[in-house]
């Protein structure tokens, strides 16, 4: 991306923010402050269509990041973004198919990565802009149908979608990738694909209790899907090139009140996945200048994870405001993964100020620990006792409109690439989310 294009995107972000912070001159325009969508309700037609079973998605995410200070050479800045267009269909309303729904969603990713633009971050494990990656191109992200049986005890979903939308799922509130969404794909990304990637899949879920379910899935493992560089690959529906399957299982407890001491909603997850793919049959994308050959290609990738999302407090009796804690711990196998384990813990406070009830204050830290049994560092970094990278971020989310969230953030990356010679870096960023 040219400097001109980068500046243009960043100026657009600032311009939109300035407009929304100004007076309410657009109160009667499509950019109504109270509307859920920037383009309004289409004179009521959007709500009427939703009542008939047709819900539409048109969203934009933009993320600017730039180095504030580095202890190693090479600064830079970058802007990455994603457009999302889709529709969700309630087939019970449309076709009278009981407890059935479907979704089609297309995404486009564009822009550049700060990890590539700033030499100081070139060895960083994960992106400082979570929206970057998996090919800057158009993709078919969702194309599925889901139906419930036996009074909604059994639920089956088939079609094309990402694994992380169903398994090891976590909120993406931060801009640093190590604090955004489920982390299994970050350490097993050569085989486990999350959105915007889709693959042929089936997920079977059984509700053991209104607040407890177990699920198992089978997801096609096809490197063409994960490594798309053009629109043709992004809309690949063929199974040509498939190497096997990813099989995840998971138990999810979602109590409305977890404990007497914490009478607030929560979600707890425990899961495991196994890959039928021989490690030697996958082209690994773990290129790193300090790594030697990390993998035993005679084994199959697997992992176990646990996560928590627990609201801790409310504000003035309003459960939509208050403090929530989220955390994940993922452990990878020693034979095929360059990572030993990943942990993160974040805190989000919503509605800190009475006059800003939808604003968010978030802070988190993540530790990415390499597999010392599998890795051989050329500079013998491990002999100095360094084998983890630490990422931290703090942001304040300004809910400027019901359809617009702006999140200025500051990130700190310590021991970049688990290599002490790379030292640390401070990054400043802005994350923009819009619903049209």
FENWONOR-V204007 format. One line per field, one symbol per residue. burial: b if it has 9 or more other ideal C-beta (glycine too) atoms within 8 Angstrom, else e. A space follows every 10 residues. Layout:
burial->???
This chain:
burial->eeeeebeebb ebbeebbebb eeeeebeeee bbbebebbeb beeeebeebb eebbbebbbb bbbbbbbeeb ebebebbbbb bbebebbbbb bbebeeeeeb bbbbbbbbbe bbbbbebbeb bbbbebbbbb bbebbebebb bbbbbbbbbe ebebbbbbbb bbbbbbbbbb eebbbbbbbb bbbbbbbbbb bbbbbbbbbe bebbbbbeee ebbbbbbbbb bbbbbbbbee eebbbbeeee eebbbbbbbb bbbbeebbee ebebbbbbbe bbbbbbbbbe ebeeeeeeeb beebbeeebb bbbebbbbbb bbebbeebbe bbbbbbbbbb ebbebbbbbb bbbbbbbbbb beeeebbebb bbbbbbbbbb beebbebeee bbeeebbbbb bbbbbbbbbb bebbbbbbbb bbbbbbbbbe ebbbbbbbbb bbbbbb
